[in-house]
Amino acid sequence: MPEVRAECFNPTLLYAFINVADCEKPMSYHVHDFTEVKIILAGNFTYVIDDVRYEVTKGNIVIVKPGLKHLKIIPEGVQVEEFNYALGDFQIKNLPPNYLIEPDAGIIYSMPLFQPDILKCVNETLSEQEKNEPYCDLMIKASILKLTSLLYRGMNANKDKSEKARLNFANSEKTNVVNTILEYLSQNYMKPISLYRLAHNMYLSPVYISKIFKEETGESPINHLIRIRLTKANELLNAGNIPIKTVARNVGYEDAYYFSKLYKKYYGIPPSVEKRTSVIS
């Protein structure tokens, strides 16, 4: 979000008013060198901004940046009511002159959480204009600055919400990837498997799947595969008089010697001892 500070943000309030319009009121493309904010109070219609059409409705907030051509298109039978205000003669750090938000930021916003306070500022502004009492200009500007602060809060809240949604999606995506790997390993442990083959099958990088798998399970995909294979080997050795070479091949190892080393490292005894023990018992 833009770095806006009270000590350096003192824009000129160019105007603030209620605009009521319908399809009978002539409209034309126009452009400003200042920022105009439009709070839609009633009506469903279209804004054309730099040749892009935006459908807007009650509760939407339109922020027209400097230099953007804009035009309202109102359907027949629809009456539009919007509160417009404009700010000029200001400079926010890292932004072009008279920009409230980044040049590539969105144009249409919806801020239901802040809507009551925003409408309160609108009503305070209109009330001060109507009463026209001494120092009403200060009161009006104070209300508009408060409204602008609420817009920043709303945009920041929307940004946080979007970020959380993105993170939730990312977490969900990670879980799906890990579950896919777990299922694949449990069904194909007897086949030749490598981290590269896993990554290639899923169109992901080996580094990425290794990283997220360890984050979710606490072990690498290959270590998990070894654990599956040796657990299955243990079941086979304890199930009957099956040759160790056959057990090794059945769990994905062509090299019986390598299999025996792994088995001993995992269970503390070689498969030959495991096999004798199971036969005796």
Number of C-alpha atoms within 10 A of each C-alpha: 12 14 10 14 10 7 6 11 15 15 16 13 16 14 12 21 15 16 13 14 17 19 16 11 8 9 14 10 13 11 16 15 15 20 22 22 21 21 24 22 19 18 21 17 21 17 18 16 19 13 12 10 14 15 12 19 17 16 18 20 23 20 23 24 25 19 13 17 17 19 17 20 17 20 15 10 10 14 16 21 19 21 20 19 19 21 23 21 16 16 17 19 13 10 14 14 16 21 25 26 21 14 12 7 10 13 15 15 17 19 18 12 10 15 18 11 14 23 16 13 21 22 14 17 22 18 13 18 16 10 9 11 10 9 9 16 15 11 16 21 19 15 21 22 19 15 20 17 14 18 21 17 15 20 18 14 15 15 13 12 12 12 12 12 12 12 12 12 12 12 14 12 12 18 15 12 16 21 14 12 19 16 10 13 21 13 10 14 19 18 13 11 14 13 16 14 12 20 17 12 9 14 9 13 14 16 11 11 22 18 15 19 21 15 13 14 12 11 14 18 23 15 11 17 22 20 16 17 25 23 16 18 23 17 12 20 23 18 12 11 12 12 13 19 15 14 23 25 16 17 22 20 20 15 11 16 13 11 25 20 14 18 24 16 11 14 13 11 14 16 26 15 12 17 20 13 12 14 13 6 6
